[in-house]
Amino acid sequence: MKIAVIGTGYVGLVAGVCFADTGHDVTCVDVDPKKIEMLERGEVPIYEPGLGSMLERSMREGRIRFTLSAAEGVPNAEVVFIAVGTPEGPDGSPIMDYVDAAVVDVLKAANQQIVLVLKSTVPVGTAERVRALVKEHAEHPVHVVNNPEFLKEGDAVSDFLKPDRVVIGARSDEAWKVMQDLYEPFVRSGKPILRMSNVDAEITKYAANAMLATRISFMNEIARLCDVVGGDVRKIASGIGTDSRIGKPFLYAGCGYGGSCFPKDTQGLMHVAKAAGIDMQIVGATEKVNDQQKHVLVDKIVNRFGEDLSGLTFCIWGLAFKPQTDDVREAPALVVARALVDRGATVVGSDPEGIENFQAAFGEGMRFEADAWQAAEGADALVLCTEWNEYRGASLEELGTVLKQKVLFDGRNVFDGEKARALGFEHEGIGLGRSMTPASTEASPAN
């Protein structure tokens, strides 16, 4: 099948490469010359495990190409995916200018009937908005379909190739059949391809991310309670996660969620609901809790060192919003680093992939080291914000010889707190309800 993908950001590039890898003829279109130049050299402009090797193979076999022009990429395509950004506006509503422009470019370039697929995360009513543009600009029949993505950054290739489900919002049977044929190779294990209306598909995308965000914020509230009354949020997560009605995913407490999806999509859902006269109270609370949670590590640091952090050095391990990505959008580390710098601290950050993006987002005021151990050298405390695997396996014994003060603020509960205290560390996690005091100075329990 001949496919065009408009937009080579995270969603569009993963979709284009994965479709090409399964034998389709794919042309990817983007307006950014530097990005297209990189892709034509076989270089992936985002960090996503496995994507680079798939791109190289598809380019070698001639199944994928890149262009700056919709007029070049769209003609003869049977299916055209719109995968451009819908950034959050000042009031939380999605900005639709890029979608509108991409759709018009496609309609003008199409030389035959097409299935026009909205892959971008779009608000309710976008399919009807696009149908109005079709009436105005199209010279050939166009079927408008919604096909939201449910990819996890860091595991997107696997998610695309082995999806839990595929959601298709389609009005026409013809478009539905095309989409079934396109996705059938990915669901041979029995996972469903779900047909629904365009509106249902639009809401499903927002609702899925809002639900996952809500689970995270709920556990973070439980973690706050644990810190006060002496509970262990990890035990509680196991206690409720083994309930088949609840399940284990997204029950891990930490220093808040970030990224390009959860913050933007919760805001987008609330904006759509507000326009419909609905107050999304649970989603609003989810967002509020998350904003507060990003300050929890700062509060713990201030409780230990005081408001004035002048003369102190803090090392932050983990700058990306999650492991296996270089994406720092809405990352908790941005909030933590800014709060420490504003209080006079020297801050050194390290991350396996996210340093360049973090530096661009943060600006001046902190130092960066690619080597995590060099970053920690001489620091008064280590602050862990992202649970990269290399941090999980870090030697506490070695860390104790590198830090100036043996103080750990563990924003993802990665380190073994009991072992850390036995080695003389002060350890503060999230929702562990334990003192930071090293074991050597704790009072002995009464007999």
C-alpha positions as CSV (number, residue, x, y, z in Angstrom):
1,M,0.0,0.0,0.0
2,K,1.2,3.5,-0.8
3,I,1.2,5.7,2.4
4,A,2.1,9.3,3.0
5,V,2.8,10.6,6.6
6,I,2.6,14.3,7.2
7,G,4.9,15.2,10.1
8,T,8.0,13.4,11.2
9,G,7.8,14.1,14.9
10,Y,7.6,11.3,17.5
11,V,4.3,9.9,16.3
12,G,4.7,10.3,12.5
13,L,8.2,9.0,12.3
14,V,7.5,5.9,14.4
15,A,4.4,5.2,12.3
16,G,6.1,5.8,9.0
17,V,9.1,3.6,9.8
18,C,7.0,0.8,11.2
19,F,4.7,0.8,8.2
20,A,7.7,0.7,5.9
21,D,9.3,-2.1,7.9
22,T,6.1,-4.2,7.2
23,G,6.4,-3.8,3.4
24,H,4.5,-0.6,2.6
25,D,5.7,2.1,0.4
26,V,6.0,5.2,2.6
27,T,6.8,8.8,2.0
28,C,7.2,11.1,5.0
29,V,6.7,14.8,4.7
30,D,7.9,17.5,7.0
31,V,8.5,21.3,6.8
32,D,11.8,21.2,8.8
33,P,14.8,21.1,6.3
34,K,17.3,20.0,9.0
35,K,15.1,17.1,10.1
36,I,14.6,15.9,6.5
37,E,18.3,16.2,5.9
38,M,19.0,14.1,9.0
39,L,16.5,11.5,8.0
40,E,17.8,11.2,4.4
41,R,21.2,10.4,5.9
42,G,19.6,7.7,8.0
43,E,19.8,9.6,11.2
44,V,16.9,9.6,13.7
45,P,16.3,13.1,15.2
46,I,14.7,11.6,18.4
47,Y,16.0,9.0,20.8
48,E,13.8,5.9,20.5
49,P,15.3,2.4,21.0
50,G,15.1,0.2,17.8
51,L,13.9,3.0,15.5
52,G,17.3,3.7,13.9
53,S,17.9,0.1,12.8
54,M,14.4,-0.2,11.3
55,L,14.9,3.1,9.4
56,E,18.2,2.0,8.0
57,R,16.7,-1.3,6.8
58,S,13.7,0.3,5.2
59,M,15.9,2.9,3.5
60,R,18.3,0.2,2.2
61,E,15.4,-1.7,0.7
62,G,13.8,1.5,-0.8
63,R,10.5,1.4,1.1
64,I,10.7,4.9,2.8
65,R,11.7,8.3,1.5
66,F,11.5,11.9,2.9
67,T,10.5,15.2,1.4
68,L,9.7,18.8,2.3
69,S,6.8,18.9,-0.1
70,A,3.3,17.5,0.2
71,A,3.0,18.1,-3.5
72,E,5.7,15.5,-4.0
73,G,4.8,13.1,-1.2
74,V,1.0,12.8,-1.4
75,P,0.2,12.1,-5.1
76,N,-0.6,8.4,-5.7
77,A,-0.9,7.7,-1.9
78,E,-3.9,5.6,-0.9
79,V,-3.7,6.5,2.8
80,V,-2.4,9.8,4.2
81,F,-1.7,10.1,7.9
82,I,-1.7,13.5,9.6
83,A,0.8,13.4,12.4
84,V,1.7,17.1,13.0
85,G,1.8,18.7,16.5
86,T,-1.2,20.1,18.3
87,P,0.6,22.1,21.0
88,E,-1.1,23.4,24.1
89,G,-2.3,27.0,23.8
90,P,-2.2,29.6,26.7
91,D,-5.7,28.5,27.8
92,G,-4.9,24.8,27.6
93,S,-6.7,24.3,24.3
94,P,-4.9,22.5,21.5
95,I,-3.6,24.7,18.7
96,M,-5.0,23.3,15.5
97,D,-3.2,25.6,13.0
98,Y,-0.7,22.8,12.0
99,V,-3.4,20.3,11.4
100,D,-5.5,22.6,9.3
101,A,-2.5,23.6,7.2
102,A,-1.4,20.0,6.7
103,V,-4.9,18.9,5.7
104,V,-5.2,21.7,3.1
105,D,-1.8,20.8,1.7
106,V,-2.8,17.2,1.4
107,L,-6.2,17.9,-0.3
108,K,-4.5,20.1,-2.8
109,A,-1.9,17.5,-3.6
110,A,-4.1,14.4,-3.8
111,N,-4.6,13.1,-7.3
112,Q,-7.0,10.3,-6.4
113,Q,-9.4,9.1,-3.7
114,I,-7.7,8.9,-0.3
115,V,-8.3,7.8,3.2
116,L,-7.2,10.8,5.3
117,V,-6.2,9.6,8.8
118,L,-5.9,11.9,11.8
119,K,-3.1,10.4,13.8
120,S,-2.4,13.5,15.8
121,T,-4.1,13.9,19.2
122,V,-7.0,16.1,18.3
123,P,-10.0,17.5,20.2
124,V,-13.6,16.4,19.8
125,G,-15.1,17.7,16.6
126,T,-11.8,17.7,14.6
127,A,-13.1,15.1,12.1
128,E,-16.1,17.3,11.3
129,R,-13.7,20.3,11.0
130,V,-11.6,18.3,8.5
131,R,-14.7,17.3,6.5
132,A,-15.5,21.0,6.1
133,L,-12.1,21.5,4.7
134,V,-12.6,18.6,2.4
135,K,-15.8,20.2,1.0
136,E,-13.8,23.4,0.4
137,H,-10.6,22.1,-1.1
138,A,-10.8,18.5,-2.3
139,E,-11.1,17.5,-5.9
140,H,-11.3,13.7,-5.2
141,P,-13.2,11.6,-2.7
142,V,-11.8,11.7,0.8
143,H,-12.7,9.4,3.7
144,V,-11.9,11.0,7.1
145,V,-10.7,8.6,9.8
146,N,-9.4,9.0,13.4
147,N,-6.6,6.6,14.4
148,P,-5.2,7.8,17.8
149,E,-1.8,6.5,18.9
150,F,-1.1,4.9,22.2
151,L,2.7,4.8,22.2
152,K,4.9,4.9,25.2
153,E,8.1,6.9,24.7
154,G,11.0,4.5,25.1
155,D,9.0,1.5,24.0
156,A,7.2,3.0,21.0
157,V,8.4,0.6,18.3
158,S,7.2,-2.4,20.3
159,D,3.9,-0.7,21.1
160,F,3.3,0.0,17.4
161,L,4.2,-3.5,16.2
162,K,2.4,-5.2,19.1
163,P,-0.5,-2.9,20.1
164,D,-2.9,-3.7,22.9
165,R,-5.6,-2.5,20.5
166,V,-6.1,-0.4,17.4
167,V,-8.8,2.3,17.6
168,I,-10.4,3.3,14.3
169,G,-13.0,6.1,14.1
170,A,-14.5,5.6,10.7
171,R,-17.9,6.6,9.1
172,S,-17.5,4.7,5.8
173,D,-17.2,0.9,5.4
174,E,-14.7,1.4,2.6
175,A,-12.3,3.4,4.9
176,W,-12.8,0.8,7.7
177,K,-11.8,-2.0,5.4
178,V,-8.6,-0.1,4.3
179,M,-7.6,0.4,7.9
180,Q,-8.3,-3.2,8.8
181,D,-6.0,-4.4,6.0
182,L,-3.4,-1.9,7.1
183,Y,-3.3,-3.0,10.7
184,E,-4.1,-6.7,10.4
185,P,-0.4,-7.7,10.5
186,F,0.1,-6.1,13.9
187,V,-2.8,-7.9,15.6
188,R,-2.3,-11.5,14.6
189,S,-2.0,-12.4,18.3
190,G,-5.7,-11.7,18.7
191,K,-5.7,-8.1,19.9
192,P,-8.7,-6.1,18.7
193,I,-9.1,-3.5,16.0
194,L,-12.0,-1.4,17.4
195,R,-14.3,0.4,15.1
196,M,-16.2,3.4,16.5
197,S,-17.4,6.8,15.5
198,N,-14.9,9.6,14.9
199,V,-16.1,11.4,18.1
200,D,-15.6,8.2,20.1
201,A,-12.1,7.8,18.8
202,E,-11.3,11.4,19.6
203,I,-12.5,11.1,23.2
204,T,-10.8,7.7,23.7
205,K,-7.4,9.1,23.2
206,Y,-7.9,11.8,25.8
207,A,-9.6,9.5,28.2
208,A,-6.9,6.9,28.1
209,N,-4.1,9.3,29.0
210,A,-6.3,11.0,31.6
211,M,-7.0,7.7,33.3
212,L,-3.3,6.7,33.4
213,A,-2.4,10.2,34.7
214,T,-5.1,9.8,37.4
215,R,-3.6,6.5,38.6
216,I,-0.2,8.1,39.0
217,S,-1.5,11.1,40.9
218,F,-3.7,8.9,43.1
219,M,-0.6,6.9,44.2
220,N,1.3,10.1,44.7
221,E,-1.3,11.3,47.1
222,I,-1.1,7.9,48.9
223,A,2.6,8.4,49.1
224,R,2.2,11.7,50.8
225,L,0.0,10.0,53.4
226,C,2.6,7.3,53.9
227,D,5.3,9.9,54.5
228,V,3.3,11.3,57.4
229,V,1.9,8.2,59.0
230,G,4.7,5.8,58.4
231,G,3.5,3.6,55.5
232,D,5.3,2.2,52.6
233,V,3.7,3.1,49.3
234,R,5.4,0.2,47.5
235,K,3.7,-2.3,49.8
236,I,0.4,-0.6,49.3
237,A,0.8,-0.6,45.5
238,S,1.3,-4.3,45.7
239,G,-1.7,-4.7,48.0
240,I,-4.1,-3.0,45.6
241,G,-2.4,-3.8,42.3
242,T,-2.9,-7.6,42.8
243,D,-6.6,-6.9,42.7
244,S,-7.7,-8.0,39.3
245,R,-10.1,-5.1,39.1
246,I,-7.3,-2.6,39.5
247,G,-4.1,-4.1,38.1
248,K,-0.4,-3.2,38.6
249,P,0.5,-0.7,35.8
250,F,0.9,3.0,36.6
251,L,0.8,2.5,40.4
252,Y,4.3,3.7,41.1
253,A,4.7,6.7,43.3
254,G,7.4,9.3,42.3
255,C,8.2,12.9,41.8
256,G,5.5,13.5,39.2
257,Y,4.8,12.7,35.5
258,G,5.8,14.8,32.5
259,G,6.2,14.3,28.8
260,S,4.3,15.4,25.7
261,C,1.1,13.5,26.4
262,F,-0.2,13.4,29.9
263,P,0.1,17.1,30.7
264,K,-1.2,18.2,27.3
265,D,-4.0,15.7,27.0
266,T,-5.4,16.3,30.5
267,Q,-5.5,20.0,29.7
268,G,-7.0,19.3,26.3
269,L,-9.7,17.1,27.8
270,M,-10.6,19.7,30.4
271,H,-10.8,22.4,27.7
272,V,-13.1,20.2,25.5
273,A,-15.3,19.5,28.5
274,K,-15.5,23.1,29.5
275,A,-16.6,24.1,26.0
276,A,-19.4,21.5,26.4
277,G,-20.3,22.8,29.8
278,I,-18.8,20.0,31.8
279,D,-16.4,20.5,34.8
280,M,-13.9,17.6,34.8
281,Q,-13.2,17.6,38.5
282,I,-11.3,14.3,38.7
283,V,-9.0,15.3,35.8
284,G,-8.5,18.7,37.3
285,A,-7.5,17.2,40.6
286,T,-5.1,14.8,38.8
287,E,-3.3,17.8,37.2
288,K,-3.2,19.7,40.5
289,V,-1.7,16.8,42.4
290,N,0.9,16.3,39.7
291,D,1.9,20.0,39.8
292,Q,2.3,19.7,43.6
293,Q,4.2,16.4,43.4
294,K,6.9,18.0,41.3
295,H,7.8,20.1,44.3
296,V,7.9,17.2,46.8
297,L,11.7,16.7,46.3
298,V,12.3,20.4,46.8
299,D,10.3,20.4,50.0
300,K,12.4,17.4,51.3
301,I,15.6,19.2,50.4
302,V,14.6,22.4,52.1
303,N,13.5,20.5,55.2
304,R,17.0,19.0,55.3
305,F,19.2,21.9,54.3
306,G,17.0,25.0,54.9
307,E,15.6,27.6,52.5
308,D,19.0,29.2,51.7
309,L,21.0,26.7,49.7
310,S,23.9,29.0,48.9
311,G,27.3,27.2,49.1
312,L,25.7,23.8,48.5
313,T,26.0,21.6,45.4
314,F,23.3,19.2,44.3
315,C,23.7,16.6,41.6
316,I,20.6,15.6,39.7
317,W,20.6,12.1,38.1
318,G,17.9,11.9,35.4
319,L,16.7,14.9,33.4
320,A,14.4,13.3,30.8
321,F,10.8,13.0,32.0
322,K,11.2,9.1,31.9
323,P,13.8,6.6,31.0
324,Q,14.6,5.6,27.4
325,T,13.8,9.0,25.9
326,D,15.5,12.3,25.4
327,D,12.2,14.1,25.9
328,V,12.3,16.7,28.7
329,R,9.0,18.3,28.2
330,E,7.2,18.9,31.6
331,A,10.0,16.9,33.2
332,P,10.0,17.0,37.1
333,A,13.8,17.7,36.9
334,L,13.1,21.1,35.4
335,V,11.0,22.1,38.4
336,V,13.6,20.7,40.9
337,A,16.6,22.3,39.2
338,R,14.9,25.7,38.9
339,A,13.9,25.7,42.6
340,L,17.4,24.7,43.7
341,V,19.1,27.3,41.5
342,D,16.7,30.0,42.7
343,R,17.7,29.2,46.3
344,G,21.3,29.8,45.5
345,A,22.5,26.2,45.0
346,T,25.0,25.0,42.5
347,V,23.3,22.3,40.4
348,V,25.0,19.7,38.2
349,G,22.8,17.5,36.0
350,S,23.4,14.3,34.2
351,D,21.3,12.1,31.9
352,P,22.1,9.3,29.4
353,E,20.2,11.0,26.6
354,G,18.5,14.2,27.7
355,I,21.2,16.7,28.4
356,E,21.1,18.7,25.2
357,N,17.3,19.1,25.3
358,F,17.3,19.9,29.0
359,Q,20.0,22.5,28.5
360,A,17.9,24.1,25.8
361,A,14.8,24.1,27.9
362,F,16.4,25.2,31.2
363,G,18.8,27.9,29.9
364,E,21.6,29.3,31.9
365,G,22.3,28.6,35.6
366,M,23.4,25.0,36.0
367,R,26.2,22.7,34.8
368,F,25.9,19.4,33.0
369,E,28.1,16.3,32.9
370,A,27.6,13.3,30.6
371,D,29.3,11.0,33.1
372,A,27.0,10.5,36.1
373,W,29.9,9.9,38.5
374,Q,31.7,13.1,37.5
375,A,28.4,15.0,38.0
376,A,28.1,13.6,41.6
377,E,31.7,14.4,42.5
378,G,31.8,16.7,45.5
379,A,28.0,17.2,45.7
380,D,26.3,17.7,49.1
381,A,23.4,15.5,48.0
382,L,22.3,13.4,45.0
383,V,18.8,14.0,43.7
384,L,17.4,11.2,41.5
385,C,14.5,12.3,39.2
386,T,14.5,9.6,36.4
387,E,14.9,5.9,37.0
388,W,17.3,5.0,34.2
389,N,18.6,1.4,34.5
390,E,22.2,2.6,35.0
391,Y,21.2,4.4,38.1
392,R,19.4,1.4,39.5
393,G,22.6,-0.6,39.5
394,A,24.8,2.2,40.9
395,S,27.1,1.1,43.7
396,L,26.2,2.9,46.9
397,E,29.6,2.1,48.3
398,E,31.2,3.9,45.4
399,L,28.7,6.7,45.6
400,G,29.6,7.2,49.2
401,T,33.2,7.9,48.2
402,V,32.2,10.5,45.5
403,L,29.6,12.6,47.4
404,K,30.8,15.3,49.8
405,Q,27.8,14.5,52.0
406,K,26.1,11.1,52.0
407,V,22.6,12.3,51.3
408,L,20.2,10.8,48.8
409,F,16.9,12.2,47.7
410,D,15.3,9.3,45.8
411,G,12.5,10.6,43.6
412,R,11.7,7.2,42.1
413,N,12.4,4.9,45.0
414,V,15.3,3.3,43.1
415,F,17.8,2.8,45.9
416,D,17.5,0.3,48.7
417,G,16.9,2.6,51.7
418,E,17.9,0.1,54.4
419,K,21.2,-0.7,52.6
420,A,21.8,3.0,52.1
421,R,21.3,3.9,55.8
422,A,23.5,0.9,56.8
423,L,26.2,2.5,54.7
424,G,25.8,5.8,56.5
425,F,23.6,7.6,54.0
426,E,20.7,9.7,54.7
427,H,18.0,8.4,52.4
428,E,14.6,10.1,51.6
429,G,12.3,8.4,49.1
430,I,8.7,9.0,48.0
431,G,6.1,7.6,50.4
432,L,8.4,5.4,52.3
433,G,7.5,6.9,55.7
434,R,11.0,6.5,57.0
435,S,13.5,8.8,58.7
436,M,16.5,10.0,56.6
437,T,18.8,9.2,59.6
438,P,21.6,6.8,58.9
439,A,21.4,3.4,60.7
440,S,24.5,4.2,62.7
441,T,22.8,7.1,64.5
442,E,19.3,5.6,64.9
443,A,18.2,4.8,68.4
444,S,18.0,1.1,69.2
445,P,14.5,-0.3,69.5
446,A,13.1,-1.1,72.9
447,N,13.3,-4.8,74.0
